[in-house]
Amino acid sequence: MPGFEVFGEEEKKEILEVLDTGVLFRYEFPEQRRGVYKVRTFEENFARYCGVGHAQAVTSGTSALKVALTALGVGPGDEVITQCFTFVATWEAIFDVGAVPVFAEIDDTLNMDPADLEKKITSRTRCIIPVHMLGAQARIREIKAVADKHHIPVLEDTAQAAGGSLDGKRLGSFGACGTFSFDSVKTMTTGEGGMIITDDEQLWRSMSEYHDHGHDHVPNPGTRGGEGRNFIGFNFRMMELQGAIGIAQLAKLDGMISSQKKNKAALKQAIAQIKGVTFRTILDEQGDSATFIGFFLPDAEKARAVNKVLAAGGAGAIAFGSNTWHFYPKWEHLLAGSTLAKSGWPFSGPDGKRRVIYDKDALPASAALMDRLLVYQVPVKLSEQRLAQMVAALDKAAQI
Ligand SMILES: *Cc1c(COP(=O)(O)O)cnc(C)c1O
């Protein structure tokens, strides 16, 4: 999934345009910047690409989640349901706004199971965050239907699926809003950076103001110092250099995805030879961003045996079931309630009483899937030599 594979003259040109003006700040300095507004242009281009009305750039995918949750009005006393297979950032953001994350099972899409989601809804549920993990679609239509029935907004964590879609509609554009990450290993990257997309103008205004200390961004004779404030905010502003790289990377996104699709197809053919293998359910192959390929073995023991052969052949796969950053039972700091706050917040409330306890065995259906799952990251550039090495290892694994 890494956009850094295709850094080139386009990114350099964009960055130099910023350095030539000397303005790194996304707002103000109208004379010096001579019409160069990279972050604003990146937002406009990204919104257009996603087919939505508004995009708000921020400092990271994690801050995108936090800004979105804040703008949706989520806070202490609230519960937010997300899935147990995601990057830790998804639930860190939920805690960071003062709410409590509740974890739903995943299904063979490796994303939120809509039936389990419905079971986890309570009178305190204020937001639902499905994640389009590993580049492909969650069952977003079914999830949205459950959420709508209970009048709960959906925030799509699309950090790993920029450029993905379902039946021609961009991932991230189904819910109230969708968040993206452009960190250094994502499909398109600005080093650090994030974006939130929405069709809801009021929600976008709230995000825009909150992410910039509450500045209302209404032009006035006193310029920025004279702007009003509707509520307290924080600083999650993207800088012009990141916006510049984003413009160049977005222009390459479709090309990266089509290279990944070609590479994924070649790997899939070799993987399919392994006895008993099945593939992760992809709801719409056309809209898969093809950043990863996930496959299941019949049981955990077979998955381990296959991966041993693959590793010996120089083509070991990722076993997310034992990966400490992406799967619930491996988040020991969450399970133990470890925090720097002397009060025990966010696991304990202001009264010192525990607000929430997490049981590592709470999600057996997901654990059963993860145990037999192997995953390859699909590169944009796959040399013939590397592909041959991977195919040779997969052919060996097919013998067992
Ligand atoms: C990368 C990622 C994030 C966080 O993005 P950063 O830009 O690294 O803060 C959030 N959610 C998921 C699913 C991710 O993969």
The ligand as a Gaussian input file, in Angstrom:
#p B3LYP/6-31G(d) Opt

LIG

0 1
 C       -3.220000       4.178000       9.840000
 C       -4.557000       4.028000      10.441000
 C       -5.128000       5.017000      11.272000
 C       -4.341000       6.173000      11.799000
 O       -3.779000       6.992000      10.875000
 P       -2.464000       7.861000      11.238000
 O       -2.393000       8.807000      10.082000
 O       -1.309000       6.933000      11.308000
 O       -2.732000       8.572000      12.506000
 C       -6.431000       4.854000      11.695000
 N       -7.143000       3.763000      11.369000
 C       -6.622000       2.777000      10.607000
 C       -7.481000       1.598000      10.265000
 C       -5.303000       2.867000      10.139000
 O       -4.795000       1.874000       9.411000

